[in-house]
Amino acid sequence: MLVTTFVVNYKGRPYMESLASNRGLAGTLAAAALLVLLLAAAALPDVATYLELVPLEPEELRVELQFLLAGDFVACWLLERAISRVFQY
């Protein structure tokens, strides 16, 4: 949720460099999002053990979590765009 919040609320121009031109930040955010999705998919068991994450069983629960993560990102992004257009900031 932190990665989603940062990506959605990052305004870019005219206040800061745009996310597309800031390759370092964009790459870091993409890597963080990928890591979260891989951990949710239980694809990195050694990292999950190191972080003391509880395994999600059954498989359907992991898939549901991945869809919730993706849905949260899409919903936040769409809501932010709609609010930005309404208030023109």
Rosetta constraint file for C-alpha pairs under 8 A:
AtomPair CA 1 CA 5 HARMONIC 6.03 0.50
AtomPair CA 1 CA 69 HARMONIC 7.87 0.50
AtomPair CA 1 CA 72 HARMONIC 7.96 0.50
AtomPair CA 2 CA 6 HARMONIC 6.15 0.50
AtomPair CA 3 CA 7 HARMONIC 6.12 0.50
AtomPair CA 3 CA 29 HARMONIC 6.52 0.50
AtomPair CA 3 CA 32 HARMONIC 7.15 0.50
AtomPair CA 3 CA 33 HARMONIC 6.65 0.50
AtomPair CA 4 CA 8 HARMONIC 5.98 0.50
AtomPair CA 4 CA 72 HARMONIC 7.86 0.50
AtomPair CA 4 CA 73 HARMONIC 5.62 0.50
AtomPair CA 4 CA 76 HARMONIC 7.71 0.50
AtomPair CA 5 CA 9 HARMONIC 5.92 0.50
AtomPair CA 5 CA 76 HARMONIC 7.89 0.50
AtomPair CA 6 CA 10 HARMONIC 5.88 0.50
AtomPair CA 7 CA 29 HARMONIC 7.57 0.50
AtomPair CA 8 CA 76 HARMONIC 6.87 0.50
AtomPair CA 8 CA 77 HARMONIC 5.48 0.50
AtomPair CA 8 CA 80 HARMONIC 6.98 0.50
AtomPair CA 9 CA 80 HARMONIC 7.65 0.50
AtomPair CA 10 CA 19 HARMONIC 7.54 0.50
AtomPair CA 11 CA 15 HARMONIC 7.29 0.50
AtomPair CA 11 CA 16 HARMONIC 7.30 0.50
AtomPair CA 11 CA 18 HARMONIC 7.33 0.50
AtomPair CA 12 CA 16 HARMONIC 4.55 0.50
AtomPair CA 12 CA 17 HARMONIC 5.09 0.50
AtomPair CA 12 CA 18 HARMONIC 4.05 0.50
AtomPair CA 12 CA 19 HARMONIC 6.23 0.50
AtomPair CA 13 CA 17 HARMONIC 5.73 0.50
AtomPair CA 13 CA 18 HARMONIC 5.52 0.50
AtomPair CA 17 CA 21 HARMONIC 6.72 0.50
AtomPair CA 17 CA 22 HARMONIC 6.36 0.50
AtomPair CA 18 CA 22 HARMONIC 6.17 0.50
AtomPair CA 19 CA 23 HARMONIC 7.17 0.50
AtomPair CA 19 CA 25 HARMONIC 7.10 0.50
AtomPair CA 19 CA 26 HARMONIC 6.00 0.50
AtomPair CA 20 CA 26 HARMONIC 6.91 0.50
AtomPair CA 22 CA 26 HARMONIC 6.21 0.50
AtomPair CA 23 CA 27 HARMONIC 5.83 0.50
AtomPair CA 24 CA 28 HARMONIC 6.17 0.50
AtomPair CA 25 CA 29 HARMONIC 6.14 0.50
AtomPair CA 26 CA 30 HARMONIC 6.09 0.50
AtomPair CA 27 CA 31 HARMONIC 6.03 0.50
AtomPair CA 28 CA 32 HARMONIC 6.13 0.50
AtomPair CA 29 CA 33 HARMONIC 6.13 0.50
AtomPair CA 30 CA 34 HARMONIC 6.09 0.50
AtomPair CA 31 CA 35 HARMONIC 6.06 0.50
AtomPair CA 32 CA 36 HARMONIC 6.27 0.50
AtomPair CA 33 CA 37 HARMONIC 6.27 0.50
AtomPair CA 34 CA 38 HARMONIC 6.07 0.50
AtomPair CA 35 CA 39 HARMONIC 6.07 0.50
AtomPair CA 36 CA 40 HARMONIC 6.10 0.50
AtomPair CA 37 CA 41 HARMONIC 6.13 0.50
AtomPair CA 37 CA 66 HARMONIC 6.54 0.50
AtomPair CA 37 CA 69 HARMONIC 8.00 0.50
AtomPair CA 38 CA 42 HARMONIC 6.22 0.50
AtomPair CA 38 CA 43 HARMONIC 5.28 0.50
AtomPair CA 38 CA 44 HARMONIC 6.45 0.50
AtomPair CA 39 CA 43 HARMONIC 6.07 0.50
AtomPair CA 39 CA 44 HARMONIC 5.89 0.50
AtomPair CA 39 CA 45 HARMONIC 7.81 0.50
AtomPair CA 39 CA 47 HARMONIC 7.91 0.50
AtomPair CA 39 CA 48 HARMONIC 6.60 0.50
AtomPair CA 40 CA 62 HARMONIC 6.12 0.50
AtomPair CA 40 CA 65 HARMONIC 6.80 0.50
AtomPair CA 40 CA 66 HARMONIC 6.36 0.50
AtomPair CA 41 CA 62 HARMONIC 5.81 0.50
AtomPair CA 41 CA 63 HARMONIC 7.09 0.50
AtomPair CA 41 CA 66 HARMONIC 7.17 0.50
AtomPair CA 42 CA 48 HARMONIC 7.59 0.50
AtomPair CA 42 CA 55 HARMONIC 7.38 0.50
AtomPair CA 42 CA 62 HARMONIC 7.75 0.50
AtomPair CA 44 CA 48 HARMONIC 6.19 0.50
AtomPair CA 45 CA 49 HARMONIC 6.02 0.50
AtomPair CA 46 CA 50 HARMONIC 6.18 0.50
AtomPair CA 47 CA 51 HARMONIC 6.13 0.50
AtomPair CA 48 CA 52 HARMONIC 5.93 0.50
AtomPair CA 48 CA 53 HARMONIC 5.16 0.50
AtomPair CA 48 CA 54 HARMONIC 7.81 0.50
AtomPair CA 49 CA 53 HARMONIC 6.10 0.50
AtomPair CA 56 CA 61 HARMONIC 6.45 0.50
AtomPair CA 56 CA 62 HARMONIC 6.08 0.50
AtomPair CA 57 CA 61 HARMONIC 6.31 0.50
AtomPair CA 57 CA 62 HARMONIC 7.20 0.50
AtomPair CA 58 CA 62 HARMONIC 7.19 0.50
AtomPair CA 59 CA 63 HARMONIC 6.45 0.50
AtomPair CA 60 CA 64 HARMONIC 6.05 0.50
AtomPair CA 61 CA 65 HARMONIC 6.17 0.50
AtomPair CA 62 CA 66 HARMONIC 6.33 0.50
AtomPair CA 63 CA 67 HARMONIC 6.30 0.50
AtomPair CA 64 CA 68 HARMONIC 6.14 0.50
AtomPair CA 65 CA 69 HARMONIC 6.18 0.50
AtomPair CA 66 CA 70 HARMONIC 6.27 0.50
AtomPair CA 67 CA 71 HARMONIC 5.85 0.50
AtomPair CA 68 CA 72 HARMONIC 5.88 0.50
AtomPair CA 69 CA 73 HARMONIC 6.41 0.50
AtomPair CA 70 CA 74 HARMONIC 6.30 0.50
AtomPair CA 71 CA 75 HARMONIC 5.90 0.50
AtomPair CA 72 CA 76 HARMONIC 6.00 0.50
AtomPair CA 73 CA 77 HARMONIC 6.06 0.50
AtomPair CA 74 CA 78 HARMONIC 6.09 0.50
AtomPair CA 75 CA 79 HARMONIC 6.02 0.50
AtomPair CA 76 CA 80 HARMONIC 6.03 0.50
AtomPair CA 77 CA 81 HARMONIC 6.25 0.50
AtomPair CA 78 CA 82 HARMONIC 6.16 0.50
AtomPair CA 79 CA 83 HARMONIC 6.12 0.50
AtomPair CA 80 CA 84 HARMONIC 6.01 0.50
AtomPair CA 81 CA 85 HARMONIC 6.28 0.50
AtomPair CA 82 CA 86 HARMONIC 6.28 0.50
AtomPair CA 83 CA 87 HARMONIC 6.12 0.50
AtomPair CA 84 CA 88 HARMONIC 5.34 0.50
AtomPair CA 84 CA 89 HARMONIC 5.80 0.50
AtomPair CA 85 CA 89 HARMONIC 7.53 0.50
